[in-house]
């Protein structure tokens, strides 16, 4: 494809991705106030941590029937919150569709092995992000209990909708992105940038850095969120280090089998590279197999 054709293809893929995100935003905007059968509305899901019975003594009763509710201090505050949350939720739910458009644009330039690793890392990254978001949603009520309990009986809480929703979304995003850090370590190890030996030497410093990162990253600054995030990252980093250990051991066995460790510094390593197409096949072998008359007998030539 020429450069012009690549730009047309990019415009086409981005247009489809934007259309999918727009449809997801409409769906999320409607879902914010409407239940989907047994699935509660998006607004009920987000206000769930704040409306738990354990926090009832800290909340101000600002409705006639005393039910849990958030404050709206500006005329269009709830509309903007519903639009923001609905767009984010729709983009997440329909992410396989618009991510496929990006994948379809990039994948023609990748080899089969590169496609395989890309699928593995993208799938693992999606699962880790969702796991971090779920953990954050479970931690938010405990963090709110600590934060709202500082005032004792002299204070009651009536949170505004925009600030509370921003707090919850920030927690979900920070936990989700933080869970991707161990995956970056595995990727760097696969690329040969970080070895298991170096990671094992840095283990204590990394654990200390994780606790410092958790203390800075958590928006609530409550000890429960910080400790839970730090402990979860510590477990994930230890798993990443062990995966790096297994990979480096296998790599060392392959080097020993090929005799690369026995070479001198000024001795050339064996180089048996065979060119392949995007599907991992050797185009040279196809050409020779299809035209056997063009094979050259180098013994006869010499």
C-alpha angles and dihedrals in degrees: 000000000000123000090258091053090049090054091049090050091049091050091049094049094045090049092054091046092051090048091053091049090050091052089048091051091054091048092048092047090055094041091056091079104017127077117227101217108282091356112094121230120273090248091055091049093052095044092045096094092049094046097052115129092242090067096046094102091056097049125088115235099235098161131073094245094040095243121151114274141156126234126250111204098172130051096242099029097108091043092055092045091050091048093047096046094041092053092049093046093047092049091051095046093048095038093115089062100049093036088056089060090056090045092050090054095048103037098074088068095053130085121233093260091049091050090052094052091044091054091048095050095043092050092046091046092052092050092047092049092051091047091052092048092050091049090050091051090054092047097048095078092052091048092049091050090057095043096046093044096065093084095053117199094331094075136053125192129231106169121199116239097239096049094045094047091047089051093052095044091048090052092049092048096046094048092045095049092042090057088060094063095082088051089057089054091054091048092051090049091051089050091052095246097112122035127200090244092058093044092051090053091050095046097106093044091048092052091050090048091051092057091048090048091049091050091053099038101050107090095205094058088212117143095233095059091043095050095044092050092046094049093047091050091047091055092047093047091051089052089050091051092051091048088052090050092054092047094049092048092053091046091051091051091052092050091050092049091053092046094238093136091059095057121108120240091253095044120101117240119233111267116199100163117162119191117236138186127240091282093054095254126132108245091194092061091049092052094048092045092050094047108034091165090070095059114121122220102214092187090061092043092056 
